[in-house]
Amino acid sequence: MERRVTSAGTWTVYIVRCANGALYTGITKDLKGRIKAHNQGKGAKYTASFGPVELAWKRRGKDKSAALKLEAAIKRLSRGEKDELIAGGRRT
């Protein structure tokens, strides 16, 4: 029996750009649903205050632990480094 592998349920690290230009980083197993939640004011206090948001960057994590580590590493970056990551010029 062949097992199908889907992206549903995999952990994704993401960066969204808020309406005020700020960047918000998070992780989720349902990126589309999480963006929708952010834009409905249900995603996080910060994005509820400064939404709507648009997806700026994403990367799948191997598992939850890897996604959390990547999220923490991104949150330690300066704004310029995050902009470089989004533009594709920086690796994490």
N, C-alpha and C positions, 0 to 999 in steps of 0.2 A: 504494500500500500504506500503510495507516494504522499508525503506530507507537504502541504502548501505553506510557505512562509509568507506572512503578510506584514506590513509595517504597522498595522493596528496593534496597539498595546506596547509598542516599543517606546522607550523614553527618548524625548527630544529636548534639547537645550535650545532656547530661542531668545532673540532680542527683538523687542518691538520699539518703534519710535512713537512717542506720545505726541499729542497735538501741540504741546508746548516745546517740542524738539528734544525732550529728555529721552534717554534710553532706559528701558526696563528689561531685566534679564530674568528668566525663569525656566522651569522644566515642567514637562507634562507628558502624559501618555496619549493625549488627544489634542493635537495642536489646533486643528480647526475649531473645536469646541472651546478651547481655552481662549483663542483670539475673540471668538464670539462673546464669551463671558466677560473678557476685558471690556469689550465695546458696549456691553449692556450694564456696565458698572458693577459687575459681580466678581471680576477677576482678582483684584487686589485693591487695597485702599488707594495706593498711589495712582494706578491707572484709572480708577473710578473718578478721581479728582481731575486728571489731566488727559482723559481720553477725548476722542477716539484714538485707537492705536492702529498701526500698520506693521506688518511683519517686516523686519529689516534683515534678519539672519537666522539660520537654523542649522542644527547638526544633530544627527541621531547619536545617542549614547549606547554603548554596548549593553549596559544594564543601569539600574537606578543609581548604584554607587558611582559609576563612571560619569553619569549625567550630573550628579550632585558635585563631584569634583570639578568638572568642567565649568559648571555654573559658578562655583566659588572662585575659580581662576579668572573667569571673565569679570566678575564683580570687583576683583582687585585691580583690573586694568584701568588706566587713565581714560578719559573721554577720547583723547586723540588715538589711543591704542584701540579702543572699541570701534571708532570710525574706520581705522585701518583694517580691522578684522572684518567689518561689514563690507568694505570695499574689496576684500579678497587679498589684501596685501600682507596680512599677518596670520600666522598659524598659532593655534593654542596648544 
